[in-house]
Amino acid sequence: MHSEPDWAAAARQFQQTLGQGWTQALQSFTNLGTDLPAAGALPAPLSFAPDKLAQLQQDYLKEASELWNHGIAGAAHGDKRFASDAWGSNPVAAFSAAAYLLNARTLLGLAEAAQADPKTKARLRFAVEQWMAASSPSNFLAFNAEAQKKAVETRGESIAKGIQNLMHDLRQGHVSMTDESQFEVGRNVATTEGAVVFQNALMQLIEYKPTTAKVHERPFLLVPPCINKFYILDLQPENSLIKHLVDQGHRTFVVSWRNPDASLQQATWDDYIAQGPLEAIRVVQEISGSKQLNGLGFCVGGTILGTALAVLAARGEKPLASVTFLTTLLDFSDTGVLDLFIDEQMVRFREMQMGQGGLLKGQDLATTFSFLRPNDLVWNYVVGNYLKGETPPPFDLLYWNSDSTNLPGPMYAWYLRNTYLENNLVKPGKLTVCGQKVDLRRIDIPAYVYGSREDHIVPIAASYASVHHLRGKRRFVMGASGHIAGVINAPAKKKRSYWTGPSDRFPATQAEWLAGATEHPGSWWTDWFDWLRPHAGKQVAAPRRYGKGSTYQALEPAPGSYVKQKA
């Protein structure tokens, strides 16, 4: 009679612990971000669907048996972390990768089998994904066959370089995603020619030099997100949305938000509306002499601009001829993965911590967004920089991504509660901003609403939801790719595609809209420029100088000094 193989004993042990040890671990995840229990109360025990649990046990036993009996050839196929020949040619490394992937699939299956409300299940999945991303054998030199092979080939030089990279990143306070030494704001990013013509405590207003003999009579104002720096819209000349606007004959202005320090730790959401778009609109009107202009808000900048337009509408003012919202949340019903972090306890904690003053550090925000895609935006660089001793290649977008910004505590706390938690912005009259009741339905100007199909920060359904809260003539367009790559997609590259649909019919959901939409190759920019042209007015002679008279003069060359302030 043969003795039981080691793998079978291990599998049977796992079968016993599957409903005990792992469930205890998953139980702890259910408390991530949830309300504190009442005094003396204990969290409800986590339970699992019996049929799903039994199937998981059977699948694990079967796959563990196959792994032991038939080896690991091709077991890690399809996962780029283990794709190199070094993994396949090293039996120990290959087995560790295959066993890791088996355990990861089982744990994710266990999270799916949990009997819990949707938000708790989503938190379980997120926690397991973070845990598994961090525990991958590729993250450790003792298991990473590729890093070991490189160390041998370079006679230890890669390890020495990796230590140098680690020390460098410890000093700078974040993991390097690109060779940041290759970039400088104003030298090879944010290079479109212009000048700062106005500034206050929260923003600088930049006017760009026309490149055409004539410009449209209505100027164009861009409001970028305040959680990042404006030059995402002006990275390199070939992919700069700002330069393309200028070259299309638009007299272009942009808000460059200040990177807040201790002097701005009391700033509120009202301050950002009043000193941001409201002030920028007034100044652009005075400089251009035009009563109306066109505006664009990107991401949180779109939320800020939308709030400002509702304030102006409540005052009986309509200074914009049209508005463009790029990957913007006005309706926060569906916030995707970010919803995992938001609940009453978390918001109340932030209000207690910084609601009356303080700063949310930019690196905290940057880290949060990076861990939404941990393998691509965290561990990939840990492995490359430290285990392999590689210097990441220069990439302008990742340089911008690492250039983080702070946020004033009161502004941030207000934003969390009234948008992500309570979705008050779409409730007519619920909010009072700058002394006015906010009602998005009063924004009755033409609106171009853009969303990115794979956006994990502003889900495409959430971008689409804006069309149901605006009352002007609307156009919704969906682009391929994600939050940034979908937006920054210059026509010359002839990459990706975009979808358009009827502008007189907006079904209840984005999925219904997509069913009747038409796909077009290339960049959505061309569609937008065609849409924008009729709203821009007649052609007039381009101005020969920045600003106007003695009131608004060039204070310093673009991109200005605010954008160069570090968090």
N, C-alpha and C positions, 0 to 999 in steps of 0.2 A: 504494500500500500504506500503510495507516494505521499510525502509530507506536503502540506499546503505551501504554495509558492509565497515568497515575501510580499509580492505585489498584492496578492489576494488578501493576505492578513491586513495589509495597510488599507486596502480598499474597504474591507469590512469595518475596520476601525473608523474610517472616514464616514461610512454609512451610519455609525452610531453617533459620531460627533456632529454630523450634518444637521441634526435636529437639536443639538445642544450647544456645542462651542461656538459654531458660526452664528447661530441664532442669538446667542448672548452678545456677540460682537455687533450684529446687525441691530439688536435692540438698542444699543448705545447710540447708534446713528439716528434713531427716530427722535432723539432729543435735541438734534442739531437745530438750533434756531427756533424751537417751539417754545410756547409759553411755559414759564416755571409752574410746576404743580403746586396746588395749595399745600399749606403747612401740614406735614404728616402724610401727604398723599404720595403714592408711588406711581411711576409711569405704567400705563396699561401694558401687560405682557404682549410681546409680538407673536402672532400666530401665522401659520402658513396653510395654504390650501393643501389638504392631504394628498390629493391626486397628483398635483404638481410636484410636491415634495418626493413622492414615491417615484415619479418619472425621473426626477433629477438624480436620485440615488441609483436607479437602474442605468441611466446614461453614463453616470460617472464610473460605475463598475465596468461597464462595457468598454469605455474609452481607455480607462486605466489598464485593462487587460490587453487591449490591442497595442497600447503604447509599450507595454512590457514585452509582449510576445513577438511583435513585428518590428520593433525598433522605431526610430524617430524620423526616418526618411520622409521629408516633405511635411512633417507634422506642424512646422511653424510657417508653412507656405502662406503667402498673402500678407504677412505682417512685416512691414519694412524695417522694423527694429532688428529682425533676425534674418534679413534677406541676403547678407553677404556670404560668400563661400566659406569664410572662416567659421561661421556657426555650423554649417552643414558638415564640415570636415572634422569637427571636434565633437566626439560622441558625448562627452560630459556636458558641454555647452548646449548642444542640440537637445539633449534630454531635459536640461533645466528649462529651456525655452518652451518645449512642448508641454512639460508638466505645469509650468506657469500659465500657459494659455488655457489648459484644461481647467485649472483651478479658477482662473478668471471667468471663464464661461459659466462655470458652476455657481460661483458667487453671484454673478449677474442674474442667473436664472433663479437663484434663491431670493434675490431682491424682488424679482417679478412675481414670485410665488407668495410674497408677503400679503397678508390680508390687512390692508390699511387704506386710509383715504388717499386720493391721488397725490396730494402734496407730500405726504409722508413717504409714499412709494418713490416719488421723484427724488426726494432727499436721500433715500436709501441707495438708489441707482447712482446718484452723484457721488455719495460718499464711497461706495464700492469702486467706482471708476477712478476716483482720486487715489484710493488705497492701492489699487492694482497698478496704476500708472507709476506710482512711487516705488513699488516693490518689484518692478520688472528686473530680471537678471541683467538686462542690458545696462542698467544704471550703476552696476558695481564692477569694479575692475577684476575682482576675483572670479566673476562669471562671464564677463564680456570677452568672448573669443576674438572679436575683431580688434578691440583695444589691446588685448594681449599680443596678438600677432604684430600689430604696429609697434608696440614697445620693443619686441624682439628685433624687428627689422631696422628700427632706428637706434638700437643699442641703448634704450632708455631715454633717448632725447624727448620722445613724445610725453613721457611721464614728467620729466623736468619742465617742459613747456606747459603741461597741464597744471602743474603746481603754480607756475608763474601766472597763468590765466586766472586761477582760483584766487590768488592774492590780489590781483588787479580788480577782480569783480567784488571782492570783499571791501576793498577801499572805496569803490564807486557806489556800492550799495545795491547793485542789481546784477543779474546774469546778463552778460553781453549777448545780444542777438545778432549784432553786426559789428563790423570794425568801425567804431564810432570816431576813431581818429581821422577817418577819411572824409568827414563831413563837418561843415561849419555853416550855421545859419547866416545867410547873407552873402556867402561866398559860392557855394555850390548847391544849396537848397534855399528856397525863398529868394529867388534872384530877379523876379520881375521888377522892372524899374518903376519906382514910385517914391512917395514921400508921406510922412506923417503930417497931417494938416490940422489935427485936433487931438487932445487927450484930456482925460479926467482920471480920477483915482482908480477906475476899473478897466478902462480900455483906451487904446489908441485907435484913431481912425486913419487908415491909409488910403490915399488916392493914387491911382496908377497912371503912368504917362501913356497917352493915346499913341497907337502905332498906325492909325489911319488918319487921313486928312479931314474926314468928317466923322462925327459920332452921332448916335441916336440922342434925341433931345432929352429922353428920360434916362437918368443915370441908373446904375445897378449897384445894390448894396448886398454884401454877403455877411451873414452872421454865422460864424463857425461854432463848434462846441466849445464850452469853457472848460471842459475836462481834458481837452487836448489843445495843442497849439494850431493856429490857423494855417500853417504852411503845409498841412496835408492837401490843401487846395492849390499849393504852389511848390511842389517838390522839385521837379526838373522842368525845363522849358517844354519838352515834348509831352509831358503828362500833366501840365499845369492847367487846371480849370480856369484860374484867374487869367493867365496869359491868353487862353483861347477866347475868353470873354472880351478882353482888350482887342485882340486881333479881329474879332467880329464886329468891332465898332461900338462897343458899349463903354461908356464912361464909368469906370469901375472903382468901387470903394469896398473896403473890408474892415470889419471890426477885429482888432487884435487884442484879445483879453489879457489883462495883467495876470501874472502868476502870483497869487496872493501871499503876503507875508503877515507878520503879527499885526501890522497896521490895519489890515483888512479883516481881522478875525471876527468883527461884529457885523460884517456885510450880510444883507438879507436877500431873499428872492426879489423883493420889491426894488432893492438897490440895483440888482442886475438888469431888471426890466427898465428902470428909469434912466440909469447911467449907461446902459448898453444900447439896445435898438431904438428906444424912444429918443435918446439924445443923438444917436447916429443919424436917424431919419431927419431930425430937425436940421442938423448941420449940413447934410447932403442937400437938402432943399435950399438952404441959404447959399451954399457954394455954387450950386448949379443954376439957381434961379427957376428951377422946375418945381411946380406944386406937387407933381407926382413922380415916383420912381418905381422901379421893380426891385423885389427883394428875394433873397434865398436864405433858408435856414437849414443847416446840416446837423443831424443827430440832435443833441441837447440844444444846439443853437436853433433848431427848428421849433422845439418846445418853447424856448424863450421868445422867439419871434412871433409864434402863434399867440402866446400870452399877451405880448405887446400889441398885436393887431386887435385883439379883443378889447384891450384897455382903450385903444384909440377909437374903436367902433362905439364903445360906451360913451365916449366924449363927443360922438357925432363926427369924427374925422376919418377920412379915407385917403391917406397919403400914398398908398401903394396902388399901382395900376394892375399888378399881378404879384403872386407869391409862389415860390417853389419850395417844396418840402422834400429834402433828401433823407431817406432812412430815419424818419422822425416819428416819435411817439407823441401823439396828442391824446389818444385813447389808450389807457394802460391796462385794458382788460386782459391782454395776452402779452406778457413780458418774457416769455420763454424761460430759459434756464436761470435768469436773474431773479425770477420769482422765488427760487429756492431760498434766497438769502433774506427775503423781506417778510416780516410778520410783526405783529404788535409789539412783542418783546424787544426785537431788534431795533425797531424805530424808536421805542420809548428809551432804550439804552442810549442811542445816539442823541436823542433830545436832551437827556440828562447829562451826557458827556460833553456836548458841544453846542447845544441848542441856543445857549445864551452867549456863546463866544468860544473861539478856538479854531483850529484848522484841521481839516482832513488831509493828511499827507498824500501827495501825488503818488508816491510809490505804493501806498496801500491800495489805491484804485488800480494802478497798473498791475500789481500782483493778482488782484481779484480777477481782472479780465484775462490775464495770462492763464490762470488755472481753469478757465472755462474750456480751454483746449490744452490740457497739461502735457500730452505727449509731443505736440507740435511746438508749443511756445515755452516750455520749461525744460522737460527732461531731454529733449533733442539737443538742446544747447549744453546741458550739464554733461552729457556724454561726449559731444564734440569738443567742447572747450577744455574739460578737465581730464577725461579718461583718454582721449586721443590727442590732446594737445594741439588742437586745430584753432586757427583764428577764423571766425566766421566771415564770409565775404561781405564786402560793402553793399548795403541795400538801403536806399533812401527811405523807404517806407518803414523799415524796422528801426532806423535811426530816429525817425519821428515818433514811433511807438514808444521808444525808450525815454523820450524827452517829456517827462511827466509834469503835471501841474497840480497845485494844491487847490482846495476849495474851502471857502469860509464855512465854519460850522453851522451858523444859523441858516444860511442859504441851503446847505446840504440837508439839514434836518427837515426844513420845510418841504423841500423837493421830495424826500423819501415819503413823508406822510401823505402829502396831497396828490402825489402822482402814483407811485408804485404801490402804496398801501391802500389808499382810499379812492383813487381814480377820480378826484374831485374836479379836474380840469374840464371834463366833458359834462359836468352837472351844471346846467345853466343857473347862474346866480349863486352858486355854492361858495365860490372864492371871491374875496375882495383883494385886488392887487392895485397898488398905486391909487387907492381911493375909489376904484371902480369895480362894479360887479362884472365878473368874467362870464361871457356867453359866446362860445365859439361859433354859434349859429349866426352871429351878426357879422362874421367875416364873409362878405358876399362879393369878393373880387375873384377873378379867374385864378385858379390854383392848379399847379402841376405837381402831382404827388408821385414820388419815385420810391420803390422798395427793391431790395436785393433778395433774390430767391433763396440763397443759403445763409442769410444774415442770422447770426446767433445772438446778436445784441438787440436788434429791433426785428423780430420775426416778420416775415412777409405779410402775414395776416394782420399784424398790428399796424404796419405801414398802410395797408389798404383801408383799415378801419377809419382813417382820417377822412375819407371821402364822405362818410355818413354824418360828419359834424360840421362841414363847410357848406355854405349856401351859394357860392358863386359857380360859374361854369368850371367844371373840373376835368382833368385828364390824369388817369392813373397809368403808370408805366412800370413794368417789372424788368429788372436787369438780371443777368446771370451772375453767379459768384456771390461773395459775401459783403460784409458791412463796409469795408474799405475798397477792396479790389473791384467790386461791382460799380462803385461810384467813380473811382479814378480809373477810367477806361477810355483813353483818348482815341478818337476815330482812326488816326494814322496807323495804329497797331493792328486794326482789323481783327480784334479778338472778341470772343464771347458773342452774346446775342441779347436781344431784349424783346419784350412782348407788349403789344398795345391792344386796346379794346375800344368799343364804342364810348364816346364821351357823353352820351345822353342816357346811359343805362348802367346802373351800378347795383348788381345783385347784393344780397345780404352778406355773402362770404367771398373771400378771395378765390377760393376753389371754384365757385360758380363763375366768377369773372374770368378765370383762366380758361375754363371750358370753352368760352367764346372768344378768346384772345388770339392774336396772330403773332407768330414769331418772326423776327427780322434779324439778319446777321449783322454783326458789328456793334458799334457803340450807340447807346441811347442818347449821347450828346447831340448827334445830328438831329434827332427828333425834337429834342428840347430847344435847340437853337431855332429851328423852324417854328416851333410854338411861340417862342419868346419874341421873335421879330415883330409881329403885329402889335405887341404891347409896348414896344420900345419907342414909338413915335417917329417923327420925321428926322431926316438927317440935318445936322447943323455943323458949323465949323468947329473943329476940335479946339479945346482951350490950349493956350500957349504956355500957361503957367499953372502951378498947383494952387489950390485954395482960391481965395477971393479977397482982393483988397488987403487992407491992413489987419482985418479981423481974423482971417484964416490964411496963414502962411505956412510954408514948408518948415517944420520944426526940426526934422532930421530925415535922412534918406530911409526908404523902406529897406528892410522889414521893420525898422524901429527898434527901440530898446526893450519894450515890454516882452516881446517874444524871446528875447535872449536871457531873461531871468530864469534861473534854475530853481527847481523845487527844493 
